[in-house]
Amino acid sequence: MRKINNRLISWASIIDDKTLEQAKLTASMPFIYPHLALMPDAHLGKGATVGSVIPSDGAVIPAAVSVDIGCGMIAVRTQFERADLLDRSLEPLRQGIEKAVPVSAGVYNTDITDTAAIRIRELDETRGIDTAERLAPNWRSQLGTLGSGNHFIEITLDEQDRVWCFLHSGSRGVGNKIAQHHIKVAKDLCKRWWIDLPDPDLAYLVEGVPEFGDYIRDLHWAQRIAYLNREEMMDRVIDALSDFTGKPVEAQEQINCHHNYTERERHFGKEVWLSRKGAIDAAKGVGGLIPGSMGTASYVVEGKGYAPSLNSSPHGAGRVHSRRSARKTFTVEQLREAMAGIEYRDTDAFIDEIPAAYKDIDVVIDDAADLVEVKHTLHQIVNVKGD
């Protein structure tokens, strides 16, 4: 832990100057209380740094929640072990998952499953549905789809060779449109109120005005679809695994957690709006997931409730190369080398997701030693991503 100033505390041993300066700007906002906590995986983001925990008194910065509202992870430990899977090619399992879960940007469901229909009915009855309908009327076909970028589905083995299903995704296009809408609203209001901002993407909404209530309502709807989206995809992954093994899957343990979201929490004696942008809830005893990049380890953790970190921990490895920089720096041959022994779709579309484009996940976990306890270490044997 390093105290940068009275408003900013950092747990990142690997951090560049631009990221640190961005975090300082966010921490300087007048409503931050008591301080911004910078996680070990911190890197540049839109407006606020990815890997920020931002407690605000009486205001929320929409861009500091992220445009992928509710993005997070879900993991399920099954009854299967290494021997149940590794006596044959895993390519059919990967292809089965890719058939069950639509992947890649702009690829949606053509048929709604029974489980998706149940989840859609819940969302239809949740406050915020009117905004979702107006901004993205095709949101129903997005439920149960993966998208692209750093989102993934994996079949992994833990330290006892037990099989886990693990995936990372968010609120898809509908969440992005909701976020972009409210970011614009916040910018327009700050201009109207003659508020001088250190960065336009730090535009905020003040508690008590109608636009603030609208944002919180729509934010919570988007967080819910992200959560249910992960559940729906996991159901499909489990079905694909069952088809591959010829046996029903028994879920032994499950964790589903956001890492881009805002909730009302109490910290240092005050109720605040706590925005975790690239961070997970690490309150004492709370289970969490910290994935690495393609080809590296991921971790199942339990929160220690460390007050200075605002009961938070990192959400992943954190980028050290932008996507453009990664594509200029690395080759498909280097990606193949990094993915040796892992069943994945061999394509140069994933060069920007090569492990070397990210921080060393083991360093991130070491930096988080005061924040979480590692319960399981997972190594992937199947990786599914979208273009």
Contacts in CASP RR format, 6 or more apart in sequence:
PFRMAT RR
TARGET T0000
AUTHOR 0000-0000-0000
METHOD contacts of the structure
MODEL  1
MRKINNRLISWASIIDDKTLEQAKLTASMPFIYPHLALMPDAHLGKGATV
GSVIPSDGAVIPAAVSVDIGCGMIAVRTQFERADLLDRSLEPLRQGIEKA
VPVSAGVYNTDITDTAAIRIRELDETRGIDTAERLAPNWRSQLGTLGSGN
HFIEITLDEQDRVWCFLHSGSRGVGNKIAQHHIKVAKDLCKRWWIDLPDP
DLAYLVEGVPEFGDYIRDLHWAQRIAYLNREEMMDRVIDALSDFTGKPVE
AQEQINCHHNYTERERHFGKEVWLSRKGAIDAAKGVGGLIPGSMGTASYV
VEGKGYAPSLNSSPHGAGRVHSRRSARKTFTVEQLREAMAGIEYRDTDAF
IDEIPAAYKDIDVVIDDAADLVEVKHTLHQIVNVKGD
1 9 0 8 1.000
1 10 0 8 1.000
1 11 0 8 1.000
1 308 0 8 1.000
1 370 0 8 1.000
2 9 0 8 1.000
2 10 0 8 1.000
2 11 0 8 1.000
3 9 0 8 1.000
4 10 0 8 1.000
4 20 0 8 1.000
4 23 0 8 1.000
4 24 0 8 1.000
4 27 0 8 1.000
4 38 0 8 1.000
5 24 0 8 1.000
5 27 0 8 1.000
6 35 0 8 1.000
7 27 0 8 1.000
7 28 0 8 1.000
7 32 0 8 1.000
7 35 0 8 1.000
7 36 0 8 1.000
8 23 0 8 1.000
8 24 0 8 1.000
8 27 0 8 1.000
8 35 0 8 1.000
8 36 0 8 1.000
8 38 0 8 1.000
9 35 0 8 1.000
9 36 0 8 1.000
9 37 0 8 1.000
9 38 0 8 1.000
9 308 0 8 1.000
9 309 0 8 1.000
10 20 0 8 1.000
10 23 0 8 1.000
10 37 0 8 1.000
10 38 0 8 1.000
10 42 0 8 1.000
11 37 0 8 1.000
11 38 0 8 1.000
11 39 0 8 1.000
11 40 0 8 1.000
11 309 0 8 1.000
11 314 0 8 1.000
11 367 0 8 1.000
11 368 0 8 1.000
11 370 0 8 1.000
11 371 0 8 1.000
12 38 0 8 1.000
12 39 0 8 1.000
12 40 0 8 1.000
12 41 0 8 1.000
12 42 0 8 1.000
12 367 0 8 1.000
13 40 0 8 1.000
13 363 0 8 1.000
13 366 0 8 1.000
13 367 0 8 1.000
14 40 0 8 1.000
14 320 0 8 1.000
14 359 0 8 1.000
14 360 0 8 1.000
14 363 0 8 1.000
14 364 0 8 1.000
15 38 0 8 1.000
15 42 0 8 1.000
15 43 0 8 1.000
16 43 0 8 1.000
16 320 0 8 1.000
18 44 0 8 1.000
19 42 0 8 1.000
19 43 0 8 1.000
19 44 0 8 1.000
19 49 0 8 1.000
22 44 0 8 1.000
22 45 0 8 1.000
22 47 0 8 1.000
22 48 0 8 1.000
22 49 0 8 1.000
22 199 0 8 1.000
23 36 0 8 1.000
23 38 0 8 1.000
23 42 0 8 1.000
23 48 0 8 1.000
23 49 0 8 1.000
23 52 0 8 1.000
25 198 0 8 1.000
25 199 0 8 1.000
25 202 0 8 1.000
26 32 0 8 1.000
26 36 0 8 1.000
26 47 0 8 1.000
26 48 0 8 1.000
26 49 0 8 1.000
26 52 0 8 1.000
26 54 0 8 1.000
26 61 0 8 1.000
26 64 0 8 1.000
26 202 0 8 1.000
27 35 0 8 1.000
27 36 0 8 1.000
28 198 0 8 1.000
29 56 0 8 1.000
29 59 0 8 1.000
29 61 0 8 1.000
29 202 0 8 1.000
29 204 0 8 1.000
31 56 0 8 1.000
31 57 0 8 1.000
31 58 0 8 1.000
31 59 0 8 1.000
31 204 0 8 1.000
32 54 0 8 1.000
32 55 0 8 1.000
32 56 0 8 1.000
32 57 0 8 1.000
33 55 0 8 1.000
33 56 0 8 1.000
33 57 0 8 1.000
33 268 0 8 1.000
33 270 0 8 1.000
33 272 0 8 1.000
34 55 0 8 1.000
34 267 0 8 1.000
34 268 0 8 1.000
34 270 0 8 1.000
35 55 0 8 1.000
36 52 0 8 1.000
36 53 0 8 1.000
36 54 0 8 1.000
36 55 0 8 1.000
37 52 0 8 1.000
37 53 0 8 1.000
37 279 0 8 1.000
37 308 0 8 1.000
37 309 0 8 1.000
37 310 0 8 1.000
37 312 0 8 1.000
38 49 0 8 1.000
38 51 0 8 1.000
38 52 0 8 1.000
38 53 0 8 1.000
39 51 0 8 1.000
39 52 0 8 1.000
39 53 0 8 1.000
39 278 0 8 1.000
39 279 0 8 1.000
39 309 0 8 1.000
39 312 0 8 1.000
39 313 0 8 1.000
39 314 0 8 1.000
39 315 0 8 1.000
39 368 0 8 1.000
40 314 0 8 1.000
40 359 0 8 1.000
40 363 0 8 1.000
40 364 0 8 1.000
40 365 0 8 1.000
40 367 0 8 1.000
40 368 0 8 1.000
41 50 0 8 1.000
41 51 0 8 1.000
41 278 0 8 1.000
41 314 0 8 1.000
41 315 0 8 1.000
41 316 0 8 1.000
41 317 0 8 1.000
41 318 0 8 1.000
41 359 0 8 1.000
41 364 0 8 1.000
42 49 0 8 1.000
42 50 0 8 1.000
42 51 0 8 1.000
42 52 0 8 1.000
42 318 0 8 1.000
43 49 0 8 1.000
43 50 0 8 1.000
43 51 0 8 1.000
43 318 0 8 1.000
43 319 0 8 1.000
43 320 0 8 1.000
43 359 0 8 1.000
44 50 0 8 1.000
46 63 0 8 1.000
46 66 0 8 1.000
46 67 0 8 1.000
46 201 0 8 1.000
47 61 0 8 1.000
47 63 0 8 1.000
47 64 0 8 1.000
47 199 0 8 1.000
47 201 0 8 1.000
47 202 0 8 1.000
48 54 0 8 1.000
48 61 0 8 1.000
48 63 0 8 1.000
48 64 0 8 1.000
48 201 0 8 1.000
48 202 0 8 1.000
48 275 0 8 1.000
48 277 0 8 1.000
49 277 0 8 1.000
50 66 0 8 1.000
50 277 0 8 1.000
50 278 0 8 1.000
50 318 0 8 1.000
50 319 0 8 1.000
51 277 0 8 1.000
51 278 0 8 1.000
51 279 0 8 1.000
51 314 0 8 1.000
51 315 0 8 1.000
51 318 0 8 1.000
52 64 0 8 1.000
52 275 0 8 1.000
52 276 0 8 1.000
52 277 0 8 1.000
52 278 0 8 1.000
52 279 0 8 1.000
53 274 0 8 1.000
53 275 0 8 1.000
53 276 0 8 1.000
53 277 0 8 1.000
53 279 0 8 1.000
53 309 0 8 1.000
53 310 0 8 1.000
53 312 0 8 1.000
54 61 0 8 1.000
54 64 0 8 1.000
54 274 0 8 1.000
54 275 0 8 1.000
54 276 0 8 1.000
54 277 0 8 1.000
55 265 0 8 1.000
55 267 0 8 1.000
55 272 0 8 1.000
55 273 0 8 1.000
55 274 0 8 1.000
55 275 0 8 1.000
55 310 0 8 1.000
56 204 0 8 1.000
56 272 0 8 1.000
56 273 0 8 1.000
56 274 0 8 1.000
56 275 0 8 1.000
57 270 0 8 1.000
57 272 0 8 1.000
57 273 0 8 1.000
58 206 0 8 1.000
58 207 0 8 1.000
58 272 0 8 1.000
58 273 0 8 1.000
59 204 0 8 1.000
59 205 0 8 1.000
59 206 0 8 1.000
59 207 0 8 1.000
59 212 0 8 1.000
59 273 0 8 1.000
60 204 0 8 1.000
60 205 0 8 1.000
60 207 0 8 1.000
60 212 0 8 1.000
60 215 0 8 1.000
60 216 0 8 1.000
60 262 0 8 1.000
60 273 0 8 1.000
60 275 0 8 1.000
61 186 0 8 1.000
61 202 0 8 1.000
61 203 0 8 1.000
61 204 0 8 1.000
61 205 0 8 1.000
61 275 0 8 1.000
62 179 0 8 1.000
62 182 0 8 1.000
62 183 0 8 1.000
62 185 0 8 1.000
62 186 0 8 1.000
62 203 0 8 1.000
62 204 0 8 1.000
62 205 0 8 1.000
62 215 0 8 1.000
63 179 0 8 1.000
63 183 0 8 1.000
63 186 0 8 1.000
63 201 0 8 1.000
63 202 0 8 1.000
63 203 0 8 1.000
64 202 0 8 1.000
64 275 0 8 1.000
64 277 0 8 1.000
65 179 0 8 1.000
65 219 0 8 1.000
65 260 0 8 1.000
65 261 0 8 1.000
65 262 0 8 1.000
65 275 0 8 1.000
65 277 0 8 1.000
66 179 0 8 1.000
66 260 0 8 1.000
66 277 0 8 1.000
66 278 0 8 1.000
67 175 0 8 1.000
67 176 0 8 1.000
67 179 0 8 1.000
67 180 0 8 1.000
67 183 0 8 1.000
68 170 0 8 1.000
68 171 0 8 1.000
68 175 0 8 1.000
68 176 0 8 1.000
68 179 0 8 1.000
68 226 0 8 1.000
68 260 0 8 1.000
69 170 0 8 1.000
69 171 0 8 1.000
69 175 0 8 1.000
69 176 0 8 1.000
69 178 0 8 1.000
69 179 0 8 1.000
69 219 0 8 1.000
69 222 0 8 1.000
69 223 0 8 1.000
69 226 0 8 1.000
69 260 0 8 1.000
69 261 0 8 1.000
70 170 0 8 1.000
70 171 0 8 1.000
70 175 0 8 1.000
70 222 0 8 1.000
70 223 0 8 1.000
70 226 0 8 1.000
70 227 0 8 1.000
70 258 0 8 1.000
70 259 0 8 1.000
70 260 0 8 1.000
70 261 0 8 1.000
71 168 0 8 1.000
71 169 0 8 1.000
71 170 0 8 1.000
71 171 0 8 1.000
71 226 0 8 1.000
71 258 0 8 1.000
71 259 0 8 1.000
71 260 0 8 1.000
71 278 0 8 1.000
72 168 0 8 1.000
72 169 0 8 1.000
72 170 0 8 1.000
72 226 0 8 1.000
72 230 0 8 1.000
72 257 0 8 1.000
72 258 0 8 1.000
72 259 0 8 1.000
72 260 0 8 1.000
72 280 0 8 1.000
72 289 0 8 1.000
72 315 0 8 1.000
73 166 0 8 1.000
73 167 0 8 1.000
73 168 0 8 1.000
73 230 0 8 1.000
73 255 0 8 1.000
73 256 0 8 1.000
73 257 0 8 1.000
73 259 0 8 1.000
73 288 0 8 1.000
73 289 0 8 1.000
73 291 0 8 1.000
73 315 0 8 1.000
74 166 0 8 1.000
74 167 0 8 1.000
74 230 0 8 1.000
74 231 0 8 1.000
74 233 0 8 1.000
74 234 0 8 1.000
74 254 0 8 1.000
74 255 0 8 1.000
74 256 0 8 1.000
74 257 0 8 1.000
74 289 0 8 1.000
75 164 0 8 1.000
75 165 0 8 1.000
75 166 0 8 1.000
75 167 0 8 1.000
75 254 0 8 1.000
75 255 0 8 1.000
75 289 0 8 1.000
75 300 0 8 1.000
75 378 0 8 1.000
76 164 0 8 1.000
76 165 0 8 1.000
76 166 0 8 1.000
76 234 0 8 1.000
76 238 0 8 1.000
76 249 0 8 1.000
76 251 0 8 1.000
76 252 0 8 1.000
76 253 0 8 1.000
76 254 0 8 1.000
77 158 0 8 1.000
77 162 0 8 1.000
77 163 0 8 1.000
77 164 0 8 1.000
77 251 0 8 1.000
77 252 0 8 1.000
77 253 0 8 1.000
77 254 0 8 1.000
77 376 0 8 1.000
78 162 0 8 1.000
78 163 0 8 1.000
78 164 0 8 1.000
78 165 0 8 1.000
78 238 0 8 1.000
78 241 0 8 1.000
78 249 0 8 1.000
78 250 0 8 1.000
78 251 0 8 1.000
78 252 0 8 1.000
79 249 0 8 1.000
79 250 0 8 1.000
79 252 0 8 1.000
80 162 0 8 1.000
80 163 0 8 1.000
80 241 0 8 1.000
80 245 0 8 1.000
80 247 0 8 1.000
80 249 0 8 1.000
81 161 0 8 1.000
81 162 0 8 1.000
81 163 0 8 1.000
82 157 0 8 1.000
82 161 0 8 1.000
82 163 0 8 1.000
83 161 0 8 1.000
84 163 0 8 1.000
84 245 0 8 1.000
85 93 0 8 1.000
85 155 0 8 1.000
85 163 0 8 1.000
85 244 0 8 1.000
85 245 0 8 1.000
85 381 0 8 1.000
86 381 0 8 1.000
89 343 0 8 1.000
90 155 0 8 1.000
90 343 0 8 1.000
90 381 0 8 1.000
90 382 0 8 1.000
91 343 0 8 1.000
92 244 0 8 1.000
93 155 0 8 1.000
93 240 0 8 1.000
93 241 0 8 1.000
93 244 0 8 1.000
93 343 0 8 1.000
93 382 0 8 1.000
94 343 0 8 1.000
94 344 0 8 1.000
94 345 0 8 1.000
94 382 0 8 1.000
94 383 0 8 1.000
94 384 0 8 1.000
96 240 0 8 1.000
96 243 0 8 1.000
96 244 0 8 1.000
97 153 0 8 1.000
97 155 0 8 1.000
97 236 0 8 1.000
97 237 0 8 1.000
97 240 0 8 1.000
97 382 0 8 1.000
97 384 0 8 1.000
98 345 0 8 1.000
98 384 0 8 1.000
99 240 0 8 1.000
100 236 0 8 1.000
100 237 0 8 1.000
100 239 0 8 1.000
100 240 0 8 1.000
101 144 0 8 1.000
101 145 0 8 1.000
101 146 0 8 1.000
101 153 0 8 1.000
101 233 0 8 1.000
101 236 0 8 1.000
101 237 0 8 1.000
101 384 0 8 1.000
102 108 0 8 1.000
102 109 0 8 1.000
102 144 0 8 1.000
102 145 0 8 1.000
102 146 0 8 1.000
102 147 0 8 1.000
103 145 0 8 1.000
103 146 0 8 1.000
103 147 0 8 1.000
103 148 0 8 1.000
103 153 0 8 1.000
103 384 0 8 1.000
103 385 0 8 1.000
103 386 0 8 1.000
103 387 0 8 1.000
104 146 0 8 1.000
104 147 0 8 1.000
104 148 0 8 1.000
104 386 0 8 1.000
104 387 0 8 1.000
105 147 0 8 1.000
105 148 0 8 1.000
105 149 0 8 1.000
105 386 0 8 1.000
105 387 0 8 1.000
106 147 0 8 1.000
107 145 0 8 1.000
107 147 0 8 1.000
108 138 0 8 1.000
108 141 0 8 1.000
108 142 0 8 1.000
108 145 0 8 1.000
109 116 0 8 1.000
109 141 0 8 1.000
109 142 0 8 1.000
109 143 0 8 1.000
109 144 0 8 1.000
109 145 0 8 1.000
110 141 0 8 1.000
112 120 0 8 1.000
112 140 0 8 1.000
112 141 0 8 1.000
113 232 0 8 1.000
113 235 0 8 1.000
113 236 0 8 1.000
115 232 0 8 1.000
115 235 0 8 1.000
116 140 0 8 1.000
116 143 0 8 1.000
116 144 0 8 1.000
116 232 0 8 1.000
119 143 0 8 1.000
119 228 0 8 1.000
119 231 0 8 1.000
119 232 0 8 1.000
120 140 0 8 1.000
120 143 0 8 1.000
122 224 0 8 1.000
122 228 0 8 1.000
123 129 0 8 1.000
123 132 0 8 1.000
123 139 0 8 1.000
123 143 0 8 1.000
123 221 0 8 1.000
123 224 0 8 1.000
123 225 0 8 1.000
123 228 0 8 1.000
126 220 0 8 1.000
126 221 0 8 1.000
126 224 0 8 1.000
127 217 0 8 1.000
127 220 0 8 1.000
127 221 0 8 1.000
128 217 0 8 1.000
128 218 0 8 1.000
128 220 0 8 1.000
128 221 0 8 1.000
129 221 0 8 1.000
131 178 0 8 1.000
131 181 0 8 1.000
131 214 0 8 1.000
131 217 0 8 1.000
131 218 0 8 1.000
131 221 0 8 1.000
132 139 0 8 1.000
132 174 0 8 1.000
132 178 0 8 1.000
132 218 0 8 1.000
132 221 0 8 1.000
132 222 0 8 1.000
132 225 0 8 1.000
133 139 0 8 1.000
135 174 0 8 1.000
135 177 0 8 1.000
135 178 0 8 1.000
135 181 0 8 1.000
136 142 0 8 1.000
136 173 0 8 1.000
136 174 0 8 1.000
136 175 0 8 1.000
136 177 0 8 1.000
136 178 0 8 1.000
139 172 0 8 1.000
139 173 0 8 1.000
139 174 0 8 1.000
139 225 0 8 1.000
142 172 0 8 1.000
142 173 0 8 1.000
142 174 0 8 1.000
142 229 0 8 1.000
143 172 0 8 1.000
143 225 0 8 1.000
143 228 0 8 1.000
143 229 0 8 1.000
143 232 0 8 1.000
144 229 0 8 1.000
144 232 0 8 1.000
144 233 0 8 1.000
144 236 0 8 1.000
145 172 0 8 1.000
145 229 0 8 1.000
145 233 0 8 1.000
146 152 0 8 1.000
146 153 0 8 1.000
146 167 0 8 1.000
146 169 0 8 1.000
146 233 0 8 1.000
146 384 0 8 1.000
146 385 0 8 1.000
146 386 0 8 1.000
147 169 0 8 1.000
147 172 0 8 1.000
147 386 0 8 1.000
148 385 0 8 1.000
148 386 0 8 1.000
148 387 0 8 1.000
149 352 0 8 1.000
149 353 0 8 1.000
149 385 0 8 1.000
149 386 0 8 1.000
150 168 0 8 1.000
150 293 0 8 1.000
150 353 0 8 1.000
151 167 0 8 1.000
151 168 0 8 1.000
151 169 0 8 1.000
151 170 0 8 1.000
151 385 0 8 1.000
151 386 0 8 1.000
152 167 0 8 1.000
152 168 0 8 1.000
152 291 0 8 1.000
152 294 0 8 1.000
152 383 0 8 1.000
152 384 0 8 1.000
152 385 0 8 1.000
153 165 0 8 1.000
153 166 0 8 1.000
153 167 0 8 1.000
153 233 0 8 1.000
153 237 0 8 1.000
153 383 0 8 1.000
153 384 0 8 1.000
153 385 0 8 1.000
154 165 0 8 1.000
154 166 0 8 1.000
154 167 0 8 1.000
154 298 0 8 1.000
154 378 0 8 1.000
154 380 0 8 1.000
154 382 0 8 1.000
154 383 0 8 1.000
154 384 0 8 1.000
155 163 0 8 1.000
155 164 0 8 1.000
155 165 0 8 1.000
155 166 0 8 1.000
155 241 0 8 1.000
155 380 0 8 1.000
155 381 0 8 1.000
155 382 0 8 1.000
156 163 0 8 1.000
156 164 0 8 1.000
156 165 0 8 1.000
156 166 0 8 1.000
156 298 0 8 1.000
156 378 0 8 1.000
156 379 0 8 1.000
156 380 0 8 1.000
156 381 0 8 1.000
157 163 0 8 1.000
157 164 0 8 1.000
157 378 0 8 1.000
157 379 0 8 1.000
157 381 0 8 1.000
158 164 0 8 1.000
158 300 0 8 1.000
158 376 0 8 1.000
158 377 0 8 1.000
158 378 0 8 1.000
159 376 0 8 1.000
159 377 0 8 1.000
162 252 0 8 1.000
163 241 0 8 1.000
164 300 0 8 1.000
164 376 0 8 1.000
164 378 0 8 1.000
165 234 0 8 1.000
165 237 0 8 1.000
165 238 0 8 1.000
165 241 0 8 1.000
166 289 0 8 1.000
166 291 0 8 1.000
166 298 0 8 1.000
166 378 0 8 1.000
166 380 0 8 1.000
167 230 0 8 1.000
167 233 0 8 1.000
167 234 0 8 1.000
167 237 0 8 1.000
168 291 0 8 1.000
169 226 0 8 1.000
169 229 0 8 1.000
169 230 0 8 1.000
169 233 0 8 1.000
170 226 0 8 1.000
170 229 0 8 1.000
170 230 0 8 1.000
170 260 0 8 1.000
171 178 0 8 1.000
171 222 0 8 1.000
171 223 0 8 1.000
171 225 0 8 1.000
171 226 0 8 1.000
171 229 0 8 1.000
172 225 0 8 1.000
172 226 0 8 1.000
172 229 0 8 1.000
174 222 0 8 1.000
174 225 0 8 1.000
175 222 0 8 1.000
175 225 0 8 1.000
175 226 0 8 1.000
178 218 0 8 1.000
178 219 0 8 1.000
178 221 0 8 1.000
178 222 0 8 1.000
179 222 0 8 1.000
181 218 0 8 1.000
182 205 0 8 1.000
182 211 0 8 1.000
182 214 0 8 1.000
182 215 0 8 1.000
182 218 0 8 1.000
182 219 0 8 1.000
183 201 0 8 1.000
183 203 0 8 1.000
185 205 0 8 1.000
185 211 0 8 1.000
185 214 0 8 1.000
185 215 0 8 1.000
186 203 0 8 1.000
186 204 0 8 1.000
186 205 0 8 1.000
186 211 0 8 1.000
186 215 0 8 1.000
187 200 0 8 1.000
187 203 0 8 1.000
189 203 0 8 1.000
189 205 0 8 1.000
189 209 0 8 1.000
189 211 0 8 1.000
190 197 0 8 1.000
190 203 0 8 1.000
190 204 0 8 1.000
195 203 0 8 1.000
197 203 0 8 1.000
205 211 0 8 1.000
205 212 0 8 1.000
205 213 0 8 1.000
205 215 0 8 1.000
206 212 0 8 1.000
207 273 0 8 1.000
216 262 0 8 1.000
219 261 0 8 1.000
219 262 0 8 1.000
223 258 0 8 1.000
223 261 0 8 1.000
226 258 0 8 1.000
227 256 0 8 1.000
227 258 0 8 1.000
230 256 0 8 1.000
231 256 0 8 1.000
238 249 0 8 1.000
238 251 0 8 1.000
241 249 0 8 1.000
242 248 0 8 1.000
242 249 0 8 1.000
255 287 0 8 1.000
255 288 0 8 1.000
255 289 0 8 1.000
255 300 0 8 1.000
257 280 0 8 1.000
257 281 0 8 1.000
257 287 0 8 1.000
257 288 0 8 1.000
257 289 0 8 1.000
258 276 0 8 1.000
258 280 0 8 1.000
258 281 0 8 1.000
259 276 0 8 1.000
259 278 0 8 1.000
259 279 0 8 1.000
259 280 0 8 1.000
259 315 0 8 1.000
260 276 0 8 1.000
260 277 0 8 1.000
260 278 0 8 1.000
261 275 0 8 1.000
261 276 0 8 1.000
262 273 0 8 1.000
262 274 0 8 1.000
262 275 0 8 1.000
262 276 0 8 1.000
263 273 0 8 1.000
263 274 0 8 1.000
264 271 0 8 1.000
264 272 0 8 1.000
264 273 0 8 1.000
264 274 0 8 1.000
265 271 0 8 1.000
265 272 0 8 1.000
265 274 0 8 1.000
265 310 0 8 1.000
265 311 0 8 1.000
266 272 0 8 1.000
267 274 0 8 1.000
267 307 0 8 1.000
267 310 0 8 1.000
267 311 0 8 1.000
268 307 0 8 1.000
274 310 0 8 1.000
276 312 0 8 1.000
276 315 0 8 1.000
278 314 0 8 1.000
278 315 0 8 1.000
278 316 0 8 1.000
279 312 0 8 1.000
279 313 0 8 1.000
279 314 0 8 1.000
279 315 0 8 1.000
280 288 0 8 1.000
280 289 0 8 1.000
280 290 0 8 1.000
280 312 0 8 1.000
280 313 0 8 1.000
280 314 0 8 1.000
280 315 0 8 1.000
281 288 0 8 1.000
281 303 0 8 1.000
281 311 0 8 1.000
281 312 0 8 1.000
282 288 0 8 1.000
282 301 0 8 1.000
282 303 0 8 1.000
282 304 0 8 1.000
282 305 0 8 1.000
282 306 0 8 1.000
282 309 0 8 1.000
282 311 0 8 1.000
282 312 0 8 1.000
282 313 0 8 1.000
282 371 0 8 1.000
282 372 0 8 1.000
283 303 0 8 1.000
283 305 0 8 1.000
283 311 0 8 1.000
284 303 0 8 1.000
284 304 0 8 1.000
284 305 0 8 1.000
284 311 0 8 1.000
285 302 0 8 1.000
285 303 0 8 1.000
285 304 0 8 1.000
285 305 0 8 1.000
286 302 0 8 1.000
286 303 0 8 1.000
287 300 0 8 1.000
287 301 0 8 1.000
287 302 0 8 1.000
287 303 0 8 1.000
287 375 0 8 1.000
288 300 0 8 1.000
288 301 0 8 1.000
288 302 0 8 1.000
288 303 0 8 1.000
288 313 0 8 1.000
288 372 0 8 1.000
289 298 0 8 1.000
289 299 0 8 1.000
289 300 0 8 1.000
289 301 0 8 1.000
290 298 0 8 1.000
290 299 0 8 1.000
290 301 0 8 1.000
290 313 0 8 1.000
290 314 0 8 1.000
290 315 0 8 1.000
290 316 0 8 1.000
290 361 0 8 1.000
290 364 0 8 1.000
290 365 0 8 1.000
290 368 0 8 1.000
290 372 0 8 1.000
291 298 0 8 1.000
291 299 0 8 1.000
291 316 0 8 1.000
291 317 0 8 1.000
291 361 0 8 1.000
292 298 0 8 1.000
292 299 0 8 1.000
292 316 0 8 1.000
292 317 0 8 1.000
292 355 0 8 1.000
292 358 0 8 1.000
292 361 0 8 1.000
293 317 0 8 1.000
293 353 0 8 1.000
293 354 0 8 1.000
293 355 0 8 1.000
293 357 0 8 1.000
293 358 0 8 1.000
293 361 0 8 1.000
294 335 0 8 1.000
294 338 0 8 1.000
294 339 0 8 1.000
294 344 0 8 1.000
294 350 0 8 1.000
294 353 0 8 1.000
294 354 0 8 1.000
294 355 0 8 1.000
294 380 0 8 1.000
294 383 0 8 1.000
294 385 0 8 1.000
295 338 0 8 1.000
295 339 0 8 1.000
295 342 0 8 1.000
295 355 0 8 1.000
295 380 0 8 1.000
295 383 0 8 1.000
296 317 0 8 1.000
296 355 0 8 1.000
296 358 0 8 1.000
296 361 0 8 1.000
297 361 0 8 1.000
297 362 0 8 1.000
297 377 0 8 1.000
297 378 0 8 1.000
297 379 0 8 1.000
298 361 0 8 1.000
298 377 0 8 1.000
298 378 0 8 1.000
298 380 0 8 1.000
299 361 0 8 1.000
299 365 0 8 1.000
299 374 0 8 1.000
299 375 0 8 1.000
299 376 0 8 1.000
299 377 0 8 1.000
299 378 0 8 1.000
300 374 0 8 1.000
300 375 0 8 1.000
300 376 0 8 1.000
300 377 0 8 1.000
300 378 0 8 1.000
301 313 0 8 1.000
301 368 0 8 1.000
301 372 0 8 1.000
301 373 0 8 1.000
301 374 0 8 1.000
301 375 0 8 1.000
302 372 0 8 1.000
302 373 0 8 1.000
302 375 0 8 1.000
303 311 0 8 1.000
303 313 0 8 1.000
303 371 0 8 1.000
303 372 0 8 1.000
303 373 0 8 1.000
304 370 0 8 1.000
304 371 0 8 1.000
304 372 0 8 1.000
304 373 0 8 1.000
305 311 0 8 1.000
305 371 0 8 1.000
306 370 0 8 1.000
306 371 0 8 1.000
309 370 0 8 1.000
309 371 0 8 1.000
312 371 0 8 1.000
313 368 0 8 1.000
313 371 0 8 1.000
313 372 0 8 1.000
314 364 0 8 1.000
314 367 0 8 1.000
314 368 0 8 1.000
314 371 0 8 1.000
316 361 0 8 1.000
316 364 0 8 1.000
317 355 0 8 1.000
317 358 0 8 1.000
317 359 0 8 1.000
317 360 0 8 1.000
317 361 0 8 1.000
317 364 0 8 1.000
318 358 0 8 1.000
318 359 0 8 1.000
318 364 0 8 1.000
319 357 0 8 1.000
319 358 0 8 1.000
319 359 0 8 1.000
320 357 0 8 1.000
320 358 0 8 1.000
320 359 0 8 1.000
321 329 0 8 1.000
321 352 0 8 1.000
321 356 0 8 1.000
321 357 0 8 1.000
321 358 0 8 1.000
323 352 0 8 1.000
323 357 0 8 1.000
324 352 0 8 1.000
325 357 0 8 1.000
326 351 0 8 1.000
326 352 0 8 1.000
326 353 0 8 1.000
326 354 0 8 1.000
326 356 0 8 1.000
326 357 0 8 1.000
327 351 0 8 1.000
327 352 0 8 1.000
329 356 0 8 1.000
329 357 0 8 1.000
330 351 0 8 1.000
330 354 0 8 1.000
330 356 0 8 1.000
330 357 0 8 1.000
331 351 0 8 1.000
332 346 0 8 1.000
332 347 0 8 1.000
332 348 0 8 1.000
332 351 0 8 1.000
334 354 0 8 1.000
334 356 0 8 1.000
335 348 0 8 1.000
335 350 0 8 1.000
335 351 0 8 1.000
335 354 0 8 1.000
336 346 0 8 1.000
338 354 0 8 1.000
338 355 0 8 1.000
338 356 0 8 1.000
339 383 0 8 1.000
341 381 0 8 1.000
342 380 0 8 1.000
342 381 0 8 1.000
342 382 0 8 1.000
342 383 0 8 1.000
343 381 0 8 1.000
343 382 0 8 1.000
343 383 0 8 1.000
344 350 0 8 1.000
344 382 0 8 1.000
344 383 0 8 1.000
344 384 0 8 1.000
344 385 0 8 1.000
345 384 0 8 1.000
345 385 0 8 1.000
347 387 0 8 1.000
349 386 0 8 1.000
349 387 0 8 1.000
350 385 0 8 1.000
353 385 0 8 1.000
365 374 0 8 1.000
END
